[in-house]
Amino acid sequence: MRGVLVSRGRRCSSAGCHCQEGELHGPYTYLAVYTDGRSRTVYVPAAVQAIAERYVEVTQRGEALLAEISQINLELLRRRALE
Ligand SMILES: [Zn+2]
């Protein structure tokens, strides 16, 4: 799963709530994801937070691997061009 997990507090709409004074609710976990040219923030319930962390981690590892393979292929292409 693409994105970055972020933890942040939230302000509710109840008048007179302590969060209006700056003591926010939470923190809650959100997935910040950039798709189709825009960024979105999706709430991640605590019950699935560990799974979300794993999904994000696996994707980051996969993308790092693809970036590495891409660099290797670019280098191979350069060498071929010099032959
Ligand atoms: Zn509140």
PDB file of the backbone (N, CA, C, O) and the ligand in Angstrom, with CONECT records:
HET     ZN  A 101       1
ATOM      1  N   MET A   1       0.848  -1.176   0.000  1.00  0.00           N
ATOM      2  CA  MET A   1       0.000   0.000   0.000  1.00  0.00           C
ATOM      3  C   MET A   1       0.896   1.241   0.000  1.00  0.00           C
ATOM      4  O   MET A   1       1.773   1.404   0.848  1.00  0.00           O
ATOM      5  N   ARG A   2       0.645   2.093  -0.964  1.00  0.00           N
ATOM      6  CA  ARG A   2       1.430   3.325  -1.071  1.00  0.00           C
ATOM      7  C   ARG A   2       0.960   4.353  -0.070  1.00  0.00           C
ATOM      8  O   ARG A   2      -0.227   4.432   0.248  1.00  0.00           O
ATOM      9  N   GLY A   3       1.897   5.138   0.425  1.00  0.00           N
ATOM     10  CA  GLY A   3       1.534   6.227   1.327  1.00  0.00           C
ATOM     11  C   GLY A   3       2.434   6.266   2.542  1.00  0.00           C
ATOM     12  O   GLY A   3       3.335   5.446   2.715  1.00  0.00           O
ATOM     13  N   VAL A   4       2.154   7.248   3.371  1.00  0.00           N
ATOM     14  CA  VAL A   4       2.932   7.431   4.596  1.00  0.00           C
ATOM     15  C   VAL A   4       1.943   7.498   5.753  1.00  0.00           C
ATOM     16  O   VAL A   4       0.934   8.200   5.684  1.00  0.00           O
ATOM     17  N   LEU A   5       2.245   6.757   6.820  1.00  0.00           N
ATOM     18  CA  LEU A   5       1.370   6.790   7.988  1.00  0.00           C
ATOM     19  C   LEU A   5       1.764   7.969   8.866  1.00  0.00           C
ATOM     20  O   LEU A   5       2.929   8.140   9.223  1.00  0.00           O
ATOM     21  N   VAL A   6       0.779   8.765   9.198  1.00  0.00           N
ATOM     22  CA  VAL A   6       1.043   9.915  10.049  1.00  0.00           C
ATOM     23  C   VAL A   6       0.108   9.872  11.257  1.00  0.00           C
ATOM     24  O   VAL A   6      -1.017   9.379  11.178  1.00  0.00           O
ATOM     25  N   SER A   7       0.601  10.396  12.365  1.00  0.00           N
ATOM     26  CA  SER A   7      -0.167  10.421  13.591  1.00  0.00           C
ATOM     27  C   SER A   7      -0.466  11.879  13.911  1.00  0.00           C
ATOM     28  O   SER A   7       0.437  12.714  13.963  1.00  0.00           O
ATOM     29  N   ARG A   8      -1.746  12.173  14.124  1.00  0.00           N
ATOM     30  CA  ARG A   8      -2.058  13.569  14.455  1.00  0.00           C
ATOM     31  C   ARG A   8      -3.329  13.688  15.300  1.00  0.00           C
ATOM     32  O   ARG A   8      -4.221  12.841  15.249  1.00  0.00           O
ATOM     33  N   GLY A   9      -3.373  14.732  16.050  1.00  0.00           N
ATOM     34  CA  GLY A   9      -4.525  14.992  16.894  1.00  0.00           C
ATOM     35  C   GLY A   9      -5.622  15.686  16.094  1.00  0.00           C
ATOM     36  O   GLY A   9      -5.378  16.222  15.013  1.00  0.00           O
ATOM     37  N   ARG A  10      -6.816  15.667  16.636  1.00  0.00           N
ATOM     38  CA  ARG A  10      -7.951  16.213  15.907  1.00  0.00           C
ATOM     39  C   ARG A  10      -8.765  17.156  16.802  1.00  0.00           C
ATOM     40  O   ARG A  10      -8.829  16.985  18.020  1.00  0.00           O
ATOM     41  N   ARG A  11      -9.377  18.144  16.171  1.00  0.00           N
ATOM     42  CA  ARG A  11     -10.230  19.084  16.887  1.00  0.00           C
ATOM     43  C   ARG A  11     -11.672  18.750  16.513  1.00  0.00           C
ATOM     44  O   ARG A  11     -11.989  18.628  15.330  1.00  0.00           O
ATOM     45  N   CYS A  12     -12.543  18.600  17.500  1.00  0.00           N
ATOM     46  CA  CYS A  12     -13.944  18.272  17.210  1.00  0.00           C
ATOM     47  C   CYS A  12     -14.765  19.557  17.086  1.00  0.00           C
ATOM     48  O   CYS A  12     -14.223  20.659  17.159  1.00  0.00           O
ATOM     49  N   SER A  13     -16.061  19.404  16.901  1.00  0.00           N
ATOM     50  CA  SER A  13     -16.892  20.592  16.690  1.00  0.00           C
ATOM     51  C   SER A  13     -17.722  20.965  17.923  1.00  0.00           C
ATOM     52  O   SER A  13     -18.529  21.894  17.870  1.00  0.00           O
ATOM     53  N   SER A  14     -17.523  20.234  19.047  1.00  0.00           N
ATOM     54  CA  SER A  14     -18.283  20.556  20.261  1.00  0.00           C
ATOM     55  C   SER A  14     -17.778  21.845  20.885  1.00  0.00           C
ATOM     56  O   SER A  14     -16.590  21.999  21.169  1.00  0.00           O
ATOM     57  N   ALA A  15     -18.708  22.766  21.092  1.00  0.00           N
ATOM     58  CA  ALA A  15     -18.335  24.032  21.707  1.00  0.00           C
ATOM     59  C   ALA A  15     -17.936  23.778  23.157  1.00  0.00           C
ATOM     60  O   ALA A  15     -18.591  23.005  23.856  1.00  0.00           O
ATOM     61  N   GLY A  16     -16.886  24.411  23.602  1.00  0.00           N
ATOM     62  CA  GLY A  16     -16.464  24.276  24.993  1.00  0.00           C
ATOM     63  C   GLY A  16     -15.610  23.053  25.272  1.00  0.00           C
ATOM     64  O   GLY A  16     -15.193  22.848  26.412  1.00  0.00           O
ATOM     65  N   CYS A  17     -15.335  22.228  24.253  1.00  0.00           N
ATOM     66  CA  CYS A  17     -14.499  21.036  24.436  1.00  0.00           C
ATOM     67  C   CYS A  17     -13.042  21.471  24.638  1.00  0.00           C
ATOM     68  O   CYS A  17     -12.606  22.500  24.122  1.00  0.00           O
ATOM     69  N   HIS A  18     -12.314  20.668  25.394  1.00  0.00           N
ATOM     70  CA  HIS A  18     -10.909  21.007  25.679  1.00  0.00           C
ATOM     71  C   HIS A  18     -10.061  21.132  24.411  1.00  0.00           C
ATOM     72  O   HIS A  18      -9.031  21.808  24.410  1.00  0.00           O
ATOM     73  N   CYS A  19     -10.498  20.480  23.335  1.00  0.00           N
ATOM     74  CA  CYS A  19      -9.701  20.533  22.105  1.00  0.00           C
ATOM     75  C   CYS A  19      -9.698  21.938  21.486  1.00  0.00           C
ATOM     76  O   CYS A  19      -8.799  22.292  20.723  1.00  0.00           O
ATOM     77  N   GLN A  20     -10.719  22.727  21.831  1.00  0.00           N
ATOM     78  CA  GLN A  20     -10.762  24.101  21.311  1.00  0.00           C
ATOM     79  C   GLN A  20      -9.633  24.946  21.915  1.00  0.00           C
ATOM     80  O   GLN A  20      -9.210  25.961  21.360  1.00  0.00           O
ATOM     81  N   GLU A  21      -9.164  24.475  23.083  1.00  0.00           N
ATOM     82  CA  GLU A  21      -8.074  25.184  23.762  1.00  0.00           C
ATOM     83  C   GLU A  21      -6.705  24.686  23.310  1.00  0.00           C
ATOM     84  O   GLU A  21      -5.672  25.182  23.759  1.00  0.00           O
ATOM     85  N   GLY A  22      -6.710  23.704  22.422  1.00  0.00           N
ATOM     86  CA  GLY A  22      -5.436  23.215  21.899  1.00  0.00           C
ATOM     87  C   GLY A  22      -5.058  21.813  22.346  1.00  0.00           C
ATOM     88  O   GLY A  22      -4.114  21.218  21.828  1.00  0.00           O
ATOM     89  N   GLU A  23      -5.819  21.283  23.330  1.00  0.00           N
ATOM     90  CA  GLU A  23      -5.559  19.906  23.769  1.00  0.00           C
ATOM     91  C   GLU A  23      -6.374  18.972  22.872  1.00  0.00           C
ATOM     92  O   GLU A  23      -7.532  18.672  23.163  1.00  0.00           O
ATOM     93  N   LEU A  24      -5.758  18.518  21.778  1.00  0.00           N
ATOM     94  CA  LEU A  24      -6.490  17.792  20.741  1.00  0.00           C
ATOM     95  C   LEU A  24      -6.852  16.360  21.121  1.00  0.00           C
ATOM     96  O   LEU A  24      -6.245  15.774  22.018  1.00  0.00           O
ATOM     97  N   HIS A  25      -7.836  15.807  20.438  1.00  0.00           N
ATOM     98  CA  HIS A  25      -8.232  14.402  20.614  1.00  0.00           C
ATOM     99  C   HIS A  25      -7.236  13.526  19.863  1.00  0.00           C
ATOM    100  O   HIS A  25      -6.642  13.948  18.871  1.00  0.00           O
ATOM    101  N   GLY A  26      -7.065  12.321  20.342  1.00  0.00           N
ATOM    102  CA  GLY A  26      -6.164  11.394  19.658  1.00  0.00           C
ATOM    103  C   GLY A  26      -4.875  11.202  20.428  1.00  0.00           C
ATOM    104  O   GLY A  26      -4.890  11.255  21.657  1.00  0.00           O
ATOM    105  N   PRO A  27      -3.769  10.983  19.756  1.00  0.00           N
ATOM    106  CA  PRO A  27      -3.616  11.088  18.311  1.00  0.00           C
ATOM    107  C   PRO A  27      -4.236   9.912  17.534  1.00  0.00           C
ATOM    108  O   PRO A  27      -4.339   8.793  18.037  1.00  0.00           O
ATOM    109  N   TYR A  28      -4.632  10.203  16.324  1.00  0.00           N
ATOM    110  CA  TYR A  28      -5.179   9.198  15.417  1.00  0.00           C
ATOM    111  C   TYR A  28      -4.190   8.985  14.283  1.00  0.00           C
ATOM    112  O   TYR A  28      -3.375   9.853  13.971  1.00  0.00           O
ATOM    113  N   THR A  29      -4.284   7.808  13.676  1.00  0.00           N
ATOM    114  CA  THR A  29      -3.387   7.484  12.575  1.00  0.00           C
ATOM    115  C   THR A  29      -4.102   7.673  11.242  1.00  0.00           C
ATOM    116  O   THR A  29      -5.258   7.284  11.069  1.00  0.00           O
ATOM    117  N   TYR A  30      -3.376   8.283  10.307  1.00  0.00           N
ATOM    118  CA  TYR A  30      -3.908   8.496   8.964  1.00  0.00           C
ATOM    119  C   TYR A  30      -2.892   8.021   7.945  1.00  0.00           C
ATOM    120  O   TYR A  30      -1.689   8.004   8.202  1.00  0.00           O
ATOM    121  N   LEU A  31      -3.393   7.639   6.795  1.00  0.00           N
ATOM    122  CA  LEU A  31      -2.516   7.303   5.690  1.00  0.00           C
ATOM    123  C   LEU A  31      -2.552   8.484   4.716  1.00  0.00           C
ATOM    124  O   LEU A  31      -3.589   8.808   4.137  1.00  0.00           O
ATOM    125  N   ALA A  32      -1.392   9.111   4.558  1.00  0.00           N
ATOM    126  CA  ALA A  32      -1.279  10.194   3.584  1.00  0.00           C
ATOM    127  C   ALA A  32      -0.831   9.562   2.281  1.00  0.00           C
ATOM    128  O   ALA A  32       0.253   8.984   2.196  1.00  0.00           O
ATOM    129  N   VAL A  33      -1.666   9.676   1.281  1.00  0.00           N
ATOM    130  CA  VAL A  33      -1.373   9.014   0.005  1.00  0.00           C
ATOM    131  C   VAL A  33      -1.538   9.983  -1.159  1.00  0.00           C
ATOM    132  O   VAL A  33      -2.461  10.796  -1.195  1.00  0.00           O
ATOM    133  N   TYR A  34      -0.618   9.870  -2.107  1.00  0.00           N
ATOM    134  CA  TYR A  34      -0.634  10.742  -3.266  1.00  0.00           C
ATOM    135  C   TYR A  34      -1.022   9.910  -4.481  1.00  0.00           C
ATOM    136  O   TYR A  34      -0.245   9.073  -4.939  1.00  0.00           O
ATOM    137  N   THR A  35      -2.228  10.141  -5.005  1.00  0.00           N
ATOM    138  CA  THR A  35      -2.673   9.389  -6.187  1.00  0.00           C
ATOM    139  C   THR A  35      -3.377  10.329  -7.156  1.00  0.00           C
ATOM    140  O   THR A  35      -4.026  11.298  -6.761  1.00  0.00           O
ATOM    141  N   ASP A  36      -3.227  10.010  -8.435  1.00  0.00           N
ATOM    142  CA  ASP A  36      -3.879  10.790  -9.497  1.00  0.00           C
ATOM    143  C   ASP A  36      -3.603  12.288  -9.366  1.00  0.00           C
ATOM    144  O   ASP A  36      -4.481  13.118  -9.599  1.00  0.00           O
ATOM    145  N   GLY A  37      -2.374  12.613  -8.991  1.00  0.00           N
ATOM    146  CA  GLY A  37      -1.977  14.004  -8.941  1.00  0.00           C
ATOM    147  C   GLY A  37      -2.456  14.793  -7.738  1.00  0.00           C
ATOM    148  O   GLY A  37      -2.278  16.010  -7.685  1.00  0.00           O
ATOM    149  N   ARG A  38      -3.058  14.122  -6.777  1.00  0.00           N
ATOM    150  CA  ARG A  38      -3.465  14.864  -5.586  1.00  0.00           C
ATOM    151  C   ARG A  38      -3.245  14.016  -4.339  1.00  0.00           C
ATOM    152  O   ARG A  38      -3.208  12.787  -4.406  1.00  0.00           O
ATOM    153  N   SER A  39      -3.102  14.677  -3.223  1.00  0.00           N
ATOM    154  CA  SER A  39      -2.867  13.936  -1.988  1.00  0.00           C
ATOM    155  C   SER A  39      -4.157  13.820  -1.186  1.00  0.00           C
ATOM    156  O   SER A  39      -4.987  14.729  -1.162  1.00  0.00           O
ATOM    157  N   ARG A  40      -4.296  12.688  -0.541  1.00  0.00           N
ATOM    158  CA  ARG A  40      -5.480  12.428   0.269  1.00  0.00           C
ATOM    159  C   ARG A  40      -5.022  11.937   1.630  1.00  0.00           C
ATOM    160  O   ARG A  40      -3.914  11.417   1.763  1.00  0.00           O
ATOM    161  N   THR A  41      -5.849  12.094   2.624  1.00  0.00           N
ATOM    162  CA  THR A  41      -5.551  11.574   3.945  1.00  0.00           C
ATOM    163  C   THR A  41      -6.694  10.663   4.342  1.00  0.00           C
ATOM    164  O   THR A  41      -7.852  11.077   4.393  1.00  0.00           O
ATOM    165  N   VAL A  42      -6.353   9.415   4.624  1.00  0.00           N
ATOM    166  CA  VAL A  42      -7.367   8.415   4.956  1.00  0.00           C
ATOM    167  C   VAL A  42      -7.182   7.970   6.401  1.00  0.00           C
ATOM    168  O   VAL A  42      -6.080   7.612   6.816  1.00  0.00           O
ATOM    169  N   TYR A  43      -8.253   7.996   7.149  1.00  0.00           N
ATOM    170  CA  TYR A  43      -8.203   7.566   8.546  1.00  0.00           C
ATOM    171  C   TYR A  43      -7.915   6.068   8.635  1.00  0.00           C
ATOM    172  O   TYR A  43      -8.515   5.274   7.910  1.00  0.00           O
ATOM    173  N   VAL A  44      -7.001   5.685   9.521  1.00  0.00           N
ATOM    174  CA  VAL A  44      -6.668   4.277   9.728  1.00  0.00           C
ATOM    175  C   VAL A  44      -7.093   3.897  11.152  1.00  0.00           C
ATOM    176  O   VAL A  44      -6.453   4.308  12.120  1.00  0.00           O
ATOM    177  N   PRO A  45      -8.166   3.116  11.281  1.00  0.00           N
ATOM    178  CA  PRO A  45      -8.625   2.717  12.616  1.00  0.00           C
ATOM    179  C   PRO A  45      -7.533   1.941  13.362  1.00  0.00           C
ATOM    180  O   PRO A  45      -6.753   1.210  12.751  1.00  0.00           O
ATOM    181  N   ALA A  46      -7.489   2.107  14.682  1.00  0.00           N
ATOM    182  CA  ALA A  46      -6.462   1.461  15.505  1.00  0.00           C
ATOM    183  C   ALA A  46      -6.432  -0.053  15.298  1.00  0.00           C
ATOM    184  O   ALA A  46      -5.366  -0.667  15.351  1.00  0.00           O
ATOM    185  N   ALA A  47      -7.592  -0.649  15.065  1.00  0.00           N
ATOM    186  CA  ALA A  47      -7.690  -2.104  14.899  1.00  0.00           C
ATOM    187  C   ALA A  47      -6.904  -2.626  13.698  1.00  0.00           C
ATOM    188  O   ALA A  47      -6.499  -3.789  13.678  1.00  0.00           O
ATOM    189  N   VAL A  48      -6.692  -1.787  12.716  1.00  0.00           N
ATOM    190  CA  VAL A  48      -5.981  -2.238  11.509  1.00  0.00           C
ATOM    191  C   VAL A  48      -4.645  -1.501  11.325  1.00  0.00           C
ATOM    192  O   VAL A  48      -4.034  -1.575  10.259  1.00  0.00           O
ATOM    193  N   GLN A  49      -4.207  -0.802  12.353  1.00  0.00           N
ATOM    194  CA  GLN A  49      -2.978  -0.013  12.234  1.00  0.00           C
ATOM    195  C   GLN A  49      -1.752  -0.876  11.941  1.00  0.00           C
ATOM    196  O   GLN A  49      -0.928  -0.525  11.096  1.00  0.00           O
ATOM    197  N   ALA A  50      -1.634  -2.018  12.650  1.00  0.00           N
ATOM    198  CA  ALA A  50      -0.474  -2.899  12.451  1.00  0.00           C
ATOM    199  C   ALA A  50      -0.439  -3.439  11.023  1.00  0.00           C
ATOM    200  O   ALA A  50       0.627  -3.540  10.415  1.00  0.00           O
ATOM    201  N   ILE A  51      -1.603  -3.782  10.501  1.00  0.00           N
ATOM    202  CA  ILE A  51      -1.693  -4.299   9.138  1.00  0.00           C
ATOM    203  C   ILE A  51      -1.307  -3.196   8.152  1.00  0.00           C
ATOM    204  O   ILE A  51      -0.573  -3.435   7.193  1.00  0.00           O
ATOM    205  N   ALA A  52      -1.808  -1.992   8.401  1.00  0.00           N
ATOM    206  CA  ALA A  52      -1.491  -0.855   7.530  1.00  0.00           C
ATOM    207  C   ALA A  52       0.015  -0.595   7.514  1.00  0.00           C
ATOM    208  O   ALA A  52       0.596  -0.341   6.459  1.00  0.00           O
ATOM    209  N   GLU A  53       0.646  -0.662   8.698  1.00  0.00           N
ATOM    210  CA  GLU A  53       2.096  -0.465   8.792  1.00  0.00           C
ATOM    211  C   GLU A  53       2.836  -1.485   7.950  1.00  0.00           C
ATOM    212  O   GLU A  53       3.808  -1.159   7.269  1.00  0.00           O
ATOM    213  N   ARG A  54       2.366  -2.723   8.003  1.00  0.00           N
ATOM    214  CA  ARG A  54       3.023  -3.790   7.242  1.00  0.00           C
ATOM    215  C   ARG A  54       2.848  -3.564   5.734  1.00  0.00           C
ATOM    216  O   ARG A  54       3.800  -3.703   4.966  1.00  0.00           O
ATOM    217  N   TYR A  55       1.647  -3.220   5.327  1.00  0.00           N
ATOM    218  CA  TYR A  55       1.368  -2.959   3.908  1.00  0.00           C
ATOM    219  C   TYR A  55       2.281  -1.852   3.377  1.00  0.00           C
ATOM    220  O   TYR A  55       2.864  -1.971   2.300  1.00  0.00           O
ATOM    221  N   VAL A  56       2.390  -0.780   4.152  1.00  0.00           N
ATOM    222  CA  VAL A  56       3.201   0.368   3.736  1.00  0.00           C
ATOM    223  C   VAL A  56       4.680  -0.030   3.647  1.00  0.00           C
ATOM    224  O   VAL A  56       5.382   0.318   2.697  1.00  0.00           O
ATOM    225  N   GLU A  57       5.127  -0.768   4.666  1.00  0.00           N
ATOM    226  CA  GLU A  57       6.525  -1.188   4.715  1.00  0.00           C
ATOM    227  C   GLU A  57       6.893  -2.092   3.537  1.00  0.00           C
ATOM    228  O   GLU A  57       7.938  -1.916   2.911  1.00  0.00           O
ATOM    229  N   VAL A  58       6.027  -3.057   3.245  1.00  0.00           N
ATOM    230  CA  VAL A  58       6.281  -3.990   2.141  1.00  0.00           C
ATOM    231  C   VAL A  58       6.340  -3.223   0.812  1.00  0.00           C
ATOM    232  O   VAL A  58       7.184  -3.507  -0.038  1.00  0.00           O
ATOM    233  N   THR A  59       5.449  -2.266   0.646  1.00  0.00           N
ATOM    234  CA  THR A  59       5.427  -1.474  -0.585  1.00  0.00           C
ATOM    235  C   THR A  59       6.681  -0.619  -0.703  1.00  0.00           C
ATOM    236  O   THR A  59       7.257  -0.500  -1.785  1.00  0.00           O
ATOM    237  N   GLN A  60       7.105  -0.018   0.417  1.00  0.00           N
ATOM    238  CA  GLN A  60       8.319   0.807   0.389  1.00  0.00           C
ATOM    239  C   GLN A  60       9.529  -0.031   0.014  1.00  0.00           C
ATOM    240  O   GLN A  60      10.386   0.412  -0.751  1.00  0.00           O
ATOM    241  N   ARG A  61       9.598  -1.247   0.557  1.00  0.00           N
ATOM    242  CA  ARG A  61      10.716  -2.136   0.224  1.00  0.00           C
ATOM    243  C   ARG A  61      10.679  -2.513  -1.254  1.00  0.00           C
ATOM    244  O   ARG A  61      11.709  -2.513  -1.928  1.00  0.00           O
ATOM    245  N   GLY A  62       9.501  -2.829  -1.745  1.00  0.00           N
ATOM    246  CA  GLY A  62       9.338  -3.191  -3.151  1.00  0.00           C
ATOM    247  C   GLY A  62       9.723  -2.047  -4.073  1.00  0.00           C
ATOM    248  O   GLY A  62      10.368  -2.258  -5.100  1.00  0.00           O
ATOM    249  N   GLU A  63       9.327  -0.834  -3.705  1.00  0.00           N
ATOM    250  CA  GLU A  63       9.626   0.320  -4.551  1.00  0.00           C
ATOM    251  C   GLU A  63      11.114   0.671  -4.507  1.00  0.00           C
ATOM    252  O   GLU A  63      11.676   1.134  -5.500  1.00  0.00           O
ATOM    253  N   ALA A  64      11.751   0.449  -3.351  1.00  0.00           N
ATOM    254  CA  ALA A  64      13.192   0.686  -3.242  1.00  0.00           C
ATOM    255  C   ALA A  64      13.937  -0.299  -4.130  1.00  0.00           C
ATOM    256  O   ALA A  64      14.939   0.039  -4.761  1.00  0.00           O
ATOM    257  N   LEU A  65      13.425  -1.521  -4.164  1.00  0.00           N
ATOM    258  CA  LEU A  65      14.028  -2.562  -5.001  1.00  0.00           C
ATOM    259  C   LEU A  65      13.874  -2.213  -6.483  1.00  0.00           C
ATOM    260  O   LEU A  65      14.814  -2.365  -7.263  1.00  0.00           O
ATOM    261  N   LEU A  66      12.699  -1.753  -6.859  1.00  0.00           N
ATOM    262  CA  LEU A  66      12.451  -1.362  -8.247  1.00  0.00           C
ATOM    263  C   LEU A  66      13.342  -0.195  -8.656  1.00  0.00           C
ATOM    264  O   LEU A  66      13.832  -0.147  -9.784  1.00  0.00           O
ATOM    265  N   ALA A  67      13.547   0.739  -7.742  1.00  0.00           N
ATOM    266  CA  ALA A  67      14.411   1.885  -8.027  1.00  0.00           C
ATOM    267  C   ALA A  67      15.840   1.409  -8.261  1.00  0.00           C
ATOM    268  O   ALA A  67      16.543   1.912  -9.138  1.00  0.00           O
ATOM    269  N   GLU A  68      16.256   0.434  -7.462  1.00  0.00           N
ATOM    270  CA  GLU A  68      17.604  -0.119  -7.600  1.00  0.00           C
ATOM    271  C   GLU A  68      17.753  -0.840  -8.943  1.00  0.00           C
ATOM    272  O   GLU A  68      18.748  -0.661  -9.645  1.00  0.00           O
ATOM    273  N   ILE A  69      16.770  -1.645  -9.286  1.00  0.00           N
ATOM    274  CA  ILE A  69      16.789  -2.373 -10.559  1.00  0.00           C
ATOM    275  C   ILE A  69      16.803  -1.386 -11.721  1.00  0.00           C
ATOM    276  O   ILE A  69      17.488  -1.596 -12.722  1.00  0.00           O
ATOM    277  N   SER A  70      16.041  -0.317 -11.575  1.00  0.00           N
ATOM    278  CA  SER A  70      15.988   0.711 -12.608  1.00  0.00           C
ATOM    279  C   SER A  70      17.368   1.342 -12.821  1.00  0.00           C
ATOM    280  O   SER A  70      17.783   1.570 -13.957  1.00  0.00           O
ATOM    281  N   GLN A  71      18.072   1.621 -11.723  1.00  0.00           N
ATOM    282  CA  GLN A  71      19.425   2.188 -11.812  1.00  0.00           C
ATOM    283  C   GLN A  71      20.385   1.228 -12.511  1.00  0.00           C
ATOM    284  O   GLN A  71      21.195   1.638 -13.342  1.00  0.00           O
ATOM    285  N   ILE A  72      20.283  -0.043 -12.167  1.00  0.00           N
ATOM    286  CA  ILE A  72      21.141  -1.065 -12.780  1.00  0.00           C
ATOM    287  C   ILE A  72      20.871  -1.133 -14.280  1.00  0.00           C
ATOM    288  O   ILE A  72      21.805  -1.181 -15.080  1.00  0.00           O
ATOM    289  N   ASN A  73      19.600  -1.138 -14.658  1.00  0.00           N
ATOM    290  CA  ASN A  73      19.245  -1.208 -16.073  1.00  0.00           C
ATOM    291  C   ASN A  73      19.724   0.023 -16.837  1.00  0.00           C
ATOM    292  O   ASN A  73      20.157  -0.073 -17.986  1.00  0.00           O
ATOM    293  N   LEU A  74      19.640   1.167 -16.189  1.00  0.00           N
ATOM    294  CA  LEU A  74      20.111   2.402 -16.803  1.00  0.00           C
ATOM    295  C   LEU A  74      21.611   2.312 -17.067  1.00  0.00           C
ATOM    296  O   LEU A  74      22.093   2.710 -18.128  1.00  0.00           O
ATOM    297  N   GLU A  75      22.336   1.785 -16.090  1.00  0.00           N
ATOM    298  CA  GLU A  75      23.776   1.613 -16.229  1.00  0.00           C
ATOM    299  C   GLU A  75      24.104   0.618 -17.349  1.00  0.00           C
ATOM    300  O   GLU A  75      25.025   0.839 -18.136  1.00  0.00           O
ATOM    301  N   LEU A  76      23.351  -0.465 -17.409  1.00  0.00           N
ATOM    302  CA  LEU A  76      23.548  -1.473 -18.463  1.00  0.00           C
ATOM    303  C   LEU A  76      23.308  -0.865 -19.842  1.00  0.00           C
ATOM    304  O   LEU A  76      24.034  -1.149 -20.795  1.00  0.00           O
ATOM    305  N   LEU A  77      22.290  -0.034 -19.932  1.00  0.00           N
ATOM    306  CA  LEU A  77      21.945   0.617 -21.188  1.00  0.00           C
ATOM    307  C   LEU A  77      23.077   1.551 -21.630  1.00  0.00           C
ATOM    308  O   LEU A  77      23.445   1.592 -22.804  1.00  0.00           O
ATOM    309  N   ARG A  78      23.622   2.307 -20.653  1.00  0.00           N
ATOM    310  CA  ARG A  78      24.751   3.212 -20.930  1.00  0.00           C
ATOM    311  C   ARG A  78      25.945   2.439 -21.469  1.00  0.00           C
ATOM    312  O   ARG A  78      26.577   2.848 -22.443  1.00  0.00           O
ATOM    313  N   ARG A  79      26.248   1.313 -20.822  1.00  0.00           N
ATOM    314  CA  ARG A  79      27.390   0.496 -21.238  1.00  0.00           C
ATOM    315  C   ARG A  79      27.190  -0.050 -22.647  1.00  0.00           C
ATOM    316  O   ARG A  79      28.127  -0.099 -23.445  1.00  0.00           O
ATOM    317  N   ARG A  80      25.945  -0.465 -22.945  1.00  0.00           N
ATOM    318  CA  ARG A  80      25.631  -0.998 -24.280  1.00  0.00           C
ATOM    319  C   ARG A  80      25.822   0.072 -25.341  1.00  0.00           C
ATOM    320  O   ARG A  80      26.300  -0.198 -26.443  1.00  0.00           O
ATOM    321  N   ALA A  81      25.442   1.280 -24.988  1.00  0.00           N
ATOM    322  CA  ALA A  81      25.549   2.384 -25.942  1.00  0.00           C
ATOM    323  C   ALA A  81      27.013   2.674 -26.275  1.00  0.00           C
ATOM    324  O   ALA A  81      27.321   3.188 -27.351  1.00  0.00           O
ATOM    325  N   LEU A  82      27.910   2.341 -25.347  1.00  0.00           N
ATOM    326  CA  LEU A  82      29.325   2.614 -25.552  1.00  0.00           C
ATOM    327  C   LEU A  82      30.039   1.511 -26.335  1.00  0.00           C
ATOM    328  O   LEU A  82      31.170   1.686 -26.788  1.00  0.00           O
ATOM    329  N   GLU A  83      29.351   0.365 -26.486  1.00  0.00           N
ATOM    330  CA  GLU A  83      29.986  -0.771 -27.180  1.00  0.00           C
ATOM    331  C   GLU A  83      30.160  -0.508 -28.671  1.00  0.00           C
ATOM    332  O   GLU A  83      30.676  -1.361 -29.393  1.00  0.00           O
TER     333      GLU A  83
HETATM  334 ZN    ZN A 101     -13.113  18.159  21.247  1.00  0.00          ZN2+
END
